[in-house]
Amino acid sequence: MLATKTIGEAKDTLRKLVSYSLDGDGNAPPVFLWGGPGIGKSAIIQQIVSELGMDVEENFIDLRLTQLDPVDLRGLPKLDSDEFVRWSIPHFLPRDGKGVLFLDELNLAPGAVQNAAYQLILDRQLGEYKMPSRWVIISAGNRPEDRAGVNPMKSPLSNRFIHWEVETNIEDWKDWAYKNDVDERVIGFLNFKPEMLYQFQPEQSEHAFPTPRTWERVSQLLEIGFTDTNDIASAIGLEAAREFQSYISMKEELPNPQQILDGENIIPERPDILHVIITSLIETAKHQTGHEQRLMEYAEQLPTEFTVLLIKDALRAGIQLQKTQKFTKFVQKHKGTIIENTQNIT
């Protein structure tokens, strides 16, 4: 049984491993991330490279082994003299500097290609090629149960990696979604129904299903102007699209969030309506200034779980609640236990 981490936990641990190698303290062990399709395994690697101040173009190599033949890794032989043959070094392998070599979809590659990669992963070299010391090897792939057509990984290769199974997490996803301007209707719906973030069923044959990646597609469709149920279903499937559209319809019937920011205390009893109001309120407030105190006043009138939701998501959206006196008093009153991890968001 594999060790399990959320996307956020995996990202934090990988950042430490990468930093360890970049600082020249030693070679970090190679890591293999296992997980279902579309959960963001590949995306977090690029994020780590950027967050550590490196250039993705120069310090990140995304090598898809499914697109290579064994000779592509080893390099072509060339005659060095009348007696010797040397192997040319593939141009895509790092020569110097520092960074991350990302072997995506490793277990989708044929066995012969995996064999060719074995020496690179095990010994950090291929023939005469040696990988620079400040480069880290990270790999990722789907699980056998995901029906992704994976090939068995041989034991000597598997034994070289540290293995983590990565899972989705709504809090981690919202950290990313607010930073990347995901449509507030998508965020609001998944706040209301977090179980819809990931709905992959390997035994079913649908082409479209909800994952973090396909919800990003929904946000892109909405930005372009595609709002029809069938258009949304093309990304996440018909059942999820119908639920999402029901949420949208309910949202359109609610009061304008500007009324709350202007001082009206509209506090519905239904949790689904509160979810809609909170995300709409945050979306409106983040494009204006001077509403921080009002948001704290409104948050304090809500049931505790919605108080926490409003405060945490407002901070994720970049609204500076922590600068208000009410925020300071609130944190002191609850001693940080109710709004766990809020300090990290700020």
Helices and strands as residue ranges (DSSP letters): E 3-6, H 7-22, E 31-34, H 41-51, H 56-59, E 60-64, G 65-67, H 70-74, E 77-79, E 85-87, E 99-104, G 106-108, H 111-123, E 125-126, E 129-130, E 135-141, G 144-146, H 155-158, E 162-167, H 170-179, H 184-192, G 194-197, H 212-224, H 229-236, H 238-252, H 257-261, H 271-285, H 292-299, H 304-316, G 321-323, H 325-334, H 342-345
